[in-house]
Amino acid sequence: MRLSLAFLLATLPGATLAAGGMSTSPPTPTETTTQCAEGQVYDTETGACVAIQQGANAAPQFDQERAFALVRELAYAARHADAQAILATMDQTDDRVQTYWGFTHRKLGDTDRAMAAYYAALAANPDNLLARSYMGQHYAEIGAMDMARLQLTEIRARGGRESWPEKSLAWAIETRQGQSY
């Protein structure tokens, strides 16, 4: 039986993780995704869409939590390249940043870079259940079920029973489909 993502999320009482760890419900669209073109984000100070600053040396346009919220919103809107432009301005040692890199690379079809980012996230924080879930979802998508199940076992062993990472990976193993978000 195939379950919809909406059904899956509806069955996860108290779940708080999805595409970066903030919430299982979709982000509320802001002007960034409703008014701004690709390569732009909404600047509340000027009331206009502005180009995303890019490059590792760019001064961040947003504090870390606002940047995470923007990355999450952009990823949900399938604007993965824009999410990556914001990620490039963030602290690359943060395991959540590496998890987002993995997610966006995976959605853009660059699974080698995705897996490298997931491994970097786990090297920084072996208890990053979301990175384990997304890594396992990739394994399920390519039919490497033993590797997917290994990540599911790790999630459970690290206290993730009944969490969004566990349930979404279990669903991916059952259906051989990862989450779009």
C-alpha positions in Angstrom: 0.0 0.0 0.0 1.4 3.4 -0.9 0.9 6.2 1.5 0.8 9.9 0.6 3.2 12.2 2.3 0.2 14.1 3.7 -1.1 10.9 5.3 2.3 10.0 6.6 2.7 13.4 8.2 -0.8 13.3 9.7 0.0 10.1 11.5 3.1 11.6 13.2 1.8 13.2 16.4 4.4 15.5 17.9 6.8 15.0 15.0 9.1 18.0 14.6 11.6 17.1 11.8 11.5 17.5 8.1 14.0 18.8 5.6 16.3 20.3 8.2 14.6 19.6 11.5 12.1 22.4 12.0 8.6 21.0 11.4 6.7 18.3 9.6 4.2 20.8 8.2 5.0 22.7 5.1 6.6 26.1 5.6 4.3 29.1 5.2 5.1 30.6 1.9 6.6 34.1 2.1 7.3 36.8 -0.5 10.5 34.9 -1.3 8.6 32.0 -2.9 5.4 33.9 -3.9 6.9 37.1 -5.4 10.6 36.7 -6.0 12.2 35.2 -9.1 14.8 32.4 -8.9 18.1 33.7 -7.5 16.3 36.2 -5.3 14.9 36.4 -1.7 12.6 39.0 -0.2 14.2 41.7 1.9 11.8 42.9 4.5 13.8 46.1 5.2 13.6 47.3 1.6 10.3 45.6 0.8 11.8 44.2 -2.4 13.3 41.0 -3.9 17.1 41.1 -3.8 19.7 38.8 -5.3 21.0 36.1 -3.0 24.6 36.8 -2.0 26.7 33.9 -3.1 30.0 32.4 -2.3 31.8 31.2 0.8 33.1 34.7 1.5 29.8 36.5 1.1 28.5 38.2 4.2 25.4 36.4 5.3 22.2 38.3 4.5 20.4 36.6 7.4 21.1 35.3 10.8 21.5 31.5 11.0 17.9 30.6 12.0 16.4 32.9 9.4 18.7 31.4 6.8 17.6 27.9 7.9 13.9 29.0 7.5 14.7 30.3 4.0 16.5 27.2 3.0 13.6 25.1 4.2 11.1 27.2 2.3 13.1 27.2 -0.9 13.7 23.4 -0.7 10.0 22.9 -0.2 9.3 25.0 -3.3 11.9 22.9 -5.2 14.2 25.9 -5.6 17.2 23.8 -4.6 19.8 25.9 -6.3 18.6 29.0 -4.4 18.6 27.0 -1.2 22.2 26.1 -2.0 23.2 29.7 -2.6 22.0 30.5 1.0 23.7 27.4 2.4 27.0 28.7 0.9 26.8 31.7 3.2 26.3 29.6 6.3 28.5 27.9 8.9 29.7 24.8 6.9 30.6 23.0 10.1 27.0 22.9 11.3 25.6 19.4 10.8 22.2 20.8 9.8 23.8 22.8 7.0 25.4 19.6 5.8 22.1 17.8 6.0 20.5 20.5 3.8 23.4 20.2 1.3 22.8 16.5 1.1 19.0 17.0 0.7 19.4 19.6 -2.1 22.2 17.8 -3.9 20.1 14.6 -3.8 17.0 16.4 -5.2 19.2 18.0 -7.9 20.4 14.5 -8.9 24.0 14.8 -7.6 23.9 11.7 -5.3 27.7 11.6 -4.8 27.8 15.1 -3.4 24.6 14.3 -1.4 26.1 11.3 0.2 29.4 13.2 1.0 27.3 15.9 2.7 25.3 13.3 4.7 28.5 11.6 5.8 29.9 15.1 6.8 26.7 15.7 8.8 27.1 12.4 10.6 30.8 13.0 11.3 29.9 16.2 13.0 26.9 14.7 14.8 26.3 10.9 14.7 22.9 11.5 16.3 21.7 13.6 13.3 18.6 11.4 12.7 17.4 13.5 9.7 20.7 13.0 7.9 20.4 9.3 8.6 16.9 9.2 7.3 17.7 11.1 4.1 20.7 8.9 3.5 18.6 5.8 4.1 15.9 7.2 1.7 18.6 7.4 -1.0 19.6 3.9 -0.4 16.0 2.8 -0.6 15.5 4.7 -3.9 18.4 2.8 -5.5 17.4 -0.6 -4.0 20.2 -0.8 -1.5 17.8 -2.1 1.1 20.4 -3.5 3.5 22.0 0.0 3.7 18.6 1.7 4.1 17.7 -0.7 6.9 21.0 -0.1 8.6 20.2 3.6 8.8 16.7 2.7 10.2 18.3 0.6 12.9 20.7 3.5 13.8 17.8 5.9 14.0 16.0 3.6 16.4 19.1 2.9 18.4 19.7 6.6 18.8 16.3 7.4 20.3 14.4 8.0 17.1 11.5 5.6 17.5 8.2 7.1 16.3 10.0 10.2 15.0 9.6 11.7 11.5 13.1 10.4 10.4 12.1 6.9 11.4 8.7 6.9 9.9 9.8 8.6 6.6 12.6 6.1 6.2 10.4 3.2 7.0 7.9 4.5 4.4 10.8 4.8 1.9 11.9 1.3 2.5 8.4 0.0 2.0 7.8 2.0 -1.2 11.3 2.5 -2.5 10.6 6.2 -2.7 12.2 8.9 -0.7 10.4 12.0 0.4 10.2 15.0 -1.9 10.4 17.1 1.2 
